[in-house]
């Protein structure tokens, strides 16, 4: 078993989707690596059988830049920054990009399934992250399940794998619904006193920051102008010093306040370019950019292409 000191001393840089697939290719070279452009546009989803892709080697203790839902059949230990949660038998395991972790299997051979996806795949633009099903399960990384639920969840994961191999034109919409079904199954048995929850001051301040950030979206009309655009804006609204806010957000999520703000604005920019007929100058102004040229620079830095190029493709 990994000791607490071993975990913290081996905290690695964030694992990206590209890192995940590069490691997977060592044993499963036939699995394709998704294109970065597609990930930035529509997001990414995939599902795997744990028996065929997982090993008993403990995973690196780090953050990932994707969400992951695992149906664990067997035994293992989830290592969190200040908790170790043991699984015996069967459980659902929810991990997200904000919290570093490692997984240590203690079964002879891993069994079950897992799916992974990016936030822009699962996040409905018309709901805030705080209102989403995924957020409600955020403070319960491990949900112990019954034999009956194992059968239900195995069926859902099996259907997801079948859809991934199919050519149904709306299969990703269907896969989102399957993810929602899994979360609903977890919510049915979510304990009142969760196993792990960050209750410190930094976590509370970070939660308030994220809620305030999400409350500004979606942008519903060209008259809706983004009000809070910088770390200083949020610190002023939250009545704290900007350095204190930056420290808290970085401590809890591993990202700076500005990174969260920029990523959320970029996500909304993508949605507006895809789903409205507003011109680029209107979109730029709504998102807090006085000049379209500044928006072009920002968007290209975030998405590796210009707004005009993104819309054209």
Backbone torsions as a table, in degrees:
resi	resn	phi	psi	omega
1	UNK	NA	140.3	177.4
2	UNK	-70.7	136.9	174.9
3	UNK	-84.6	162.6	-179.2
4	UNK	-59.8	-41.6	-178.9
5	UNK	-66.2	-38.2	177.5
6	UNK	-61.9	-41.8	-179.9
7	UNK	-59.3	-52.7	-173.2
8	UNK	-70.2	-32.6	-179.2
9	UNK	-73.4	-19.6	-178.4
10	UNK	-106.8	18.2	177.6
11	UNK	-61.1	119.9	-175.9
12	UNK	-103.1	173.6	175.7
13	UNK	-64.0	160.7	-177.5
14	UNK	-58.7	135.2	176.2
15	UNK	-83.8	124.6	179.0
16	UNK	-92.8	168.7	174.5
17	UNK	-58.8	-39.2	178.8
18	UNK	-61.5	-42.5	177.0
19	UNK	-59.9	-44.3	-178.7
20	UNK	-58.4	-48.3	-177.1
21	UNK	-71.4	-31.8	176.9
22	UNK	-64.2	-40.6	177.0
23	UNK	-67.7	-39.0	-178.7
24	UNK	-64.5	-34.3	-177.4
25	UNK	-65.0	-20.3	-179.9
26	UNK	-62.0	-40.0	180.0
27	UNK	-106.0	-20.8	-179.0
28	UNK	-130.5	69.5	-174.3
29	UNK	-64.4	-15.7	-178.3
30	UNK	-77.5	-12.6	-178.1
31	UNK	-81.0	122.4	-176.3
32	UNK	-75.0	150.5	174.4
33	UNK	-88.4	128.8	-179.4
34	UNK	-66.7	151.1	178.7
35	UNK	-77.7	140.8	-179.0
36	UNK	-60.6	-38.1	-179.6
37	UNK	-61.4	-41.1	179.8
38	UNK	-68.1	-36.8	178.5
39	UNK	-62.7	-44.2	-179.9
40	UNK	-67.3	-29.0	-176.0
41	UNK	-83.9	-69.7	-173.2
42	UNK	-105.7	-2.6	-178.2
43	UNK	88.9	-174.6	-176.9
44	UNK	-140.9	143.6	174.9
45	UNK	-144.0	142.6	171.0
46	UNK	-156.1	160.4	-178.1
47	UNK	-138.7	144.1	-174.4
48	UNK	-138.8	154.9	169.4
49	UNK	-88.2	123.9	-176.2
50	UNK	-63.0	-30.7	-178.5
51	UNK	-61.2	-33.8	-174.4
52	UNK	-92.8	-19.0	-175.3
53	UNK	-122.9	-10.3	-177.5
54	UNK	-103.4	153.6	177.3
55	UNK	-127.5	-179.9	178.4
56	UNK	-90.6	3.0	177.0
57	UNK	-74.4	125.0	-179.5
58	UNK	-57.8	138.4	178.8
59	UNK	-73.3	159.1	179.1
60	UNK	-66.4	139.8	178.0
61	UNK	-79.3	105.2	-177.6
62	UNK	-164.5	172.6	169.3
63	UNK	-83.1	156.1	171.1
64	UNK	-117.3	155.0	179.2
65	UNK	-96.7	24.9	178.4
66	UNK	-142.8	161.7	173.9
67	UNK	-87.3	153.7	179.6
68	UNK	-146.2	132.1	174.7
69	UNK	-119.9	122.0	-177.2
70	UNK	-118.2	135.4	167.8
71	UNK	-96.3	103.9	-177.8
72	UNK	-90.4	121.8	173.0
73	UNK	-117.3	106.5	-173.7
74	UNK	134.1	-153.1	-175.6
75	UNK	-123.2	151.1	177.8
76	UNK	179.5	178.0	-177.8
77	UNK	-132.4	127.0	172.3
78	UNK	-92.4	121.3	179.4
79	UNK	-99.0	115.4	177.0
80	UNK	-107.0	170.1	-178.4
81	UNK	-56.2	-36.6	-178.7
82	UNK	-134.0	28.1	178.8
83	UNK	-158.8	149.7	170.7
84	UNK	-123.1	121.9	-175.4
85	UNK	-114.3	119.8	-177.1
86	UNK	-93.0	135.9	176.4
87	UNK	-112.7	129.1	176.2
88	UNK	-129.2	114.2	176.1
89	UNK	104.3	-78.2	-177.1
90	UNK	-160.4	143.2	179.7
91	UNK	-168.0	159.3	167.9
92	UNK	-96.4	137.3	-179.5
93	UNK	-121.3	120.7	179.9
94	UNK	-110.5	123.0	174.8
95	UNK	-127.1	152.6	-175.4
96	UNK	-138.0	170.1	-175.2
97	UNK	-68.7	-13.9	-173.7
98	UNK	-81.5	-27.0	-170.6
99	UNK	-119.4	125.1	176.7
100	UNK	-70.6	150.0	-180.0
101	UNK	-160.6	166.9	166.6
102	UNK	-139.5	156.9	-179.7
103	UNK	-120.5	131.3	-180.0
104	UNK	-122.7	110.7	179.2
105	UNK	-80.1	133.6	176.3
106	UNK	-114.8	12.0	174.7
107	UNK	-92.8	153.8	178.5
108	UNK	-57.3	-39.5	178.8
109	UNK	-143.4	127.1	179.7
110	UNK	-60.5	143.3	177.2
111	UNK	-139.8	158.9	-178.7
112	UNK	115.3	-153.7	-178.0
113	UNK	-143.8	166.0	166.2
114	UNK	-151.0	150.2	171.2
115	UNK	-123.1	149.8	175.9
116	UNK	-131.4	149.1	-177.2
117	UNK	-160.0	158.4	178.0
118	UNK	-92.2	162.5	-177.4
119	UNK	-63.4	-38.1	-178.0
120	UNK	-73.3	-11.2	171.4
121	UNK	-76.6	-42.8	-170.6
122	UNK	-95.2	-22.8	-170.0
123	UNK	-83.4	113.1	175.1
124	UNK	-70.7	124.5	-177.1
125	UNK	-59.4	-26.3	-175.8
126	UNK	-88.8	6.5	174.1
127	UNK	-129.4	148.7	177.0
128	UNK	-78.2	156.1	178.1
129	UNK	-58.8	-35.2	-179.4
130	UNK	-66.7	-23.9	-179.2
131	UNK	-91.9	-8.3	-174.1
132	UNK	-75.8	155.7	177.2
133	UNK	-59.8	-38.1	-176.6
134	UNK	-62.3	-35.3	179.7
135	UNK	-67.5	-35.5	-177.5
136	UNK	-65.8	-23.4	-179.9
137	UNK	-97.5	0.8	-169.6
138	UNK	-60.9	-31.5	-175.8
139	UNK	-93.9	8.3	179.7
140	UNK	-127.5	83.4	-175.4
141	UNK	-67.1	-27.1	-178.7
142	UNK	-123.0	124.5	176.3
143	UNK	-118.8	111.0	178.3
144	UNK	-75.2	137.3	-172.8
145	UNK	-124.7	163.9	179.6
146	UNK	-89.2	171.3	175.5
147	UNK	-61.6	-38.5	179.1
148	UNK	-62.4	-43.5	178.9
149	UNK	-68.3	-33.1	176.6
150	UNK	-58.4	-41.8	178.7
151	UNK	-63.5	-45.4	-179.7
152	UNK	-61.9	-47.2	-176.2
153	UNK	-70.6	-35.7	175.8
154	UNK	-61.0	-39.3	178.5
155	UNK	-64.2	-41.0	179.8
156	UNK	-65.0	-46.8	-179.8
157	UNK	-64.1	-38.1	178.0
158	UNK	-63.0	-40.7	177.4
159	UNK	-65.4	-37.2	177.6
160	UNK	-63.2	-42.5	179.3
161	UNK	-63.3	-38.6	178.1
162	UNK	-64.6	-42.2	179.5
163	UNK	-64.3	-39.1	179.9
164	UNK	-61.2	-30.8	179.0
165	UNK	-85.4	-9.5	-177.3
166	UNK	-91.5	179.2	-178.0
167	UNK	-122.5	23.7	176.8
168	UNK	-60.4	129.6	-171.7
169	UNK	-63.2	-28.9	-178.9
170	UNK	-106.9	29.7	-172.2
171	UNK	-65.2	-31.4	-178.7
172	UNK	-73.3	-30.3	171.4
173	UNK	-63.5	-42.0	178.7
174	UNK	-65.3	-39.6	179.2
175	UNK	-64.9	-36.9	175.0
176	UNK	-60.6	-40.6	179.0
177	UNK	-64.8	-37.3	177.1
178	UNK	-64.2	-40.2	176.8
179	UNK	-60.8	-42.9	178.0
180	UNK	-61.1	-39.6	178.2
181	UNK	-62.0	-40.5	178.4
182	UNK	-62.5	-44.2	180.0
183	UNK	-64.4	-39.1	177.1
184	UNK	-61.4	-41.0	177.3
185	UNK	-61.4	-38.8	178.7
186	UNK	-67.6	-41.2	-178.7
187	UNK	-64.0	-27.1	178.9
188	UNK	-62.2	-31.1	-175.7
189	UNK	-118.0	10.0	-179.7
190	UNK	-58.4	124.3	-178.4
191	UNK	-68.3	152.9	178.4
192	UNK	-67.8	-41.7	176.7
193	UNK	-103.4	101.3	-173.1
194	UNK	-69.0	157.0	-176.5
195	UNK	-66.7	-39.0	-175.9
196	UNK	-139.2	131.2	175.9
197	UNK	-154.0	133.1	178.1
198	UNK	-81.4	116.2	-177.7
199	UNK	-114.6	7.0	-176.8
200	UNK	-77.5	172.2	-174.7
201	UNK	-63.0	-38.5	-179.9
202	UNK	-63.1	-41.7	-179.6
203	UNK	-66.3	-40.2	179.3
204	UNK	-65.1	-42.7	179.6
205	UNK	-65.5	-40.5	177.8
206	UNK	-62.1	-41.5	178.4
207	UNK	-61.6	-42.0	178.2
208	UNK	-64.6	-40.4	178.3
209	UNK	-61.6	-48.4	-178.1
210	UNK	-64.2	-39.4	179.0
211	UNK	-64.0	-41.9	179.3
212	UNK	-66.3	-38.4	177.9
213	UNK	-63.5	-48.7	-177.4
214	UNK	-66.8	-28.3	-177.1
215	UNK	-64.3	-19.0	-178.1
216	UNK	-80.5	-9.3	-173.7
217	UNK	-121.5	158.0	0.4
218	UNK	-78.7	161.4	173.7
219	UNK	-79.6	114.1	-171.1
220	UNK	-94.9	-16.8	-179.5
221	UNK	-156.5	167.4	179.5
222	UNK	-72.1	-8.0	176.1
223	UNK	-87.8	-10.2	-177.6
224	UNK	-88.7	105.6	-177.6
225	UNK	-105.3	131.8	179.8
226	UNK	-59.9	127.7	-175.5
227	UNK	-93.3	-44.4	-177.1
228	UNK	-104.1	114.7	-171.8
229	UNK	-123.6	-15.0	-176.0
230	UNK	-129.8	165.6	176.4
231	UNK	-59.6	-37.3	178.3
232	UNK	-63.6	-38.7	178.3
233	UNK	-60.3	-45.2	-178.5
234	UNK	-69.8	-40.2	179.2
235	UNK	-61.9	-41.1	179.0
236	UNK	-63.1	-43.1	-179.5
237	UNK	-67.5	-34.6	-178.2
238	UNK	-88.7	0.0	176.1
239	UNK	61.7	41.5	175.5
240	UNK	-133.9	162.6	176.1
241	UNK	-72.5	144.8	-175.9
242	UNK	-61.1	-35.0	179.1
243	UNK	-65.0	-37.4	178.6
244	UNK	-65.6	-42.9	178.2
245	UNK	-63.2	-47.0	-179.5
246	UNK	-59.9	-42.6	-179.1
247	UNK	-64.1	-44.0	-177.8
248	UNK	-64.3	-47.4	-177.7
249	UNK	-64.6	-42.0	178.9
250	UNK	-64.9	-40.3	-179.1
251	UNK	-63.5	-41.7	-174.0
252	UNK	-82.4	-42.1	-171.2
253	UNK	-106.3	-17.5	-176.0
254	UNK	82.2	-2.3	178.3
255	UNK	-117.4	152.9	176.9
256	UNK	-77.8	161.6	176.1
257	UNK	-56.2	-43.9	-178.7
258	UNK	-64.3	-35.9	178.1
259	UNK	-64.0	-42.1	177.7
260	UNK	-61.6	-46.0	-178.1
261	UNK	-63.2	-47.4	-178.1
262	UNK	-62.3	-42.3	-177.7
263	UNK	-66.5	-38.6	-179.3
264	UNK	-69.9	-38.5	176.8
265	UNK	-64.8	-41.1	179.0
266	UNK	-63.8	-40.0	178.2
267	UNK	-61.8	-41.2	178.6
268	UNK	-69.7	-36.8	177.6
269	UNK	-60.4	-43.7	177.6
270	UNK	-59.2	-45.6	-179.2
271	UNK	-62.6	-42.2	-179.1
272	UNK	-68.6	-37.6	177.7
273	UNK	-66.7	-34.6	-177.3
274	UNK	-81.9	-38.6	-166.0
275	UNK	-112.8	2.3	175.4
276	UNK	-127.9	166.7	175.5
277	UNK	-105.3	14.6	177.9
278	UNK	-62.3	145.4	176.6
279	UNK	-76.1	166.3	-173.0
280	UNK	-64.0	-34.9	178.6
281	UNK	-64.0	-39.8	178.4
282	UNK	-65.2	-44.1	179.0
283	UNK	-62.8	-43.7	179.5
284	UNK	-59.1	-45.0	-177.7
285	UNK	-65.5	-43.2	178.9
286	UNK	-60.4	-33.2	-177.7
287	UNK	-89.7	9.6	172.6
288	UNK	95.2	12.1	179.4
289	UNK	-102.8	117.2	-178.4
290	UNK	-67.9	-34.6	-177.2
291	UNK	-118.9	132.3	178.5
292	UNK	-55.5	-31.6	-178.8
293	UNK	-61.8	-39.0	178.6
294	UNK	-67.0	-37.3	177.3
295	UNK	-65.0	-41.1	178.5
296	UNK	-58.4	-44.3	180.0
297	UNK	-63.3	-46.0	-179.9
298	UNK	-60.8	-48.4	-175.9
299	UNK	-64.6	-41.5	-179.7
300	UNK	-65.4	-36.6	178.2
301	UNK	-66.1	-36.8	-177.6
302	UNK	-81.8	-38.7	-169.1
303	UNK	-115.7	-1.1	178.4
304	UNK	65.4	21.4	173.0
305	UNK	-158.8	165.0	179.5
306	UNK	-81.2	159.4	175.6
307	UNK	-56.6	-40.8	-179.1
308	UNK	-65.3	-42.9	179.1
309	UNK	-65.8	-38.3	178.2
310	UNK	-63.5	-45.3	-178.7
311	UNK	-66.9	-36.3	-179.2
312	UNK	-66.8	-30.7	-177.4
313	UNK	-91.2	NA	NA
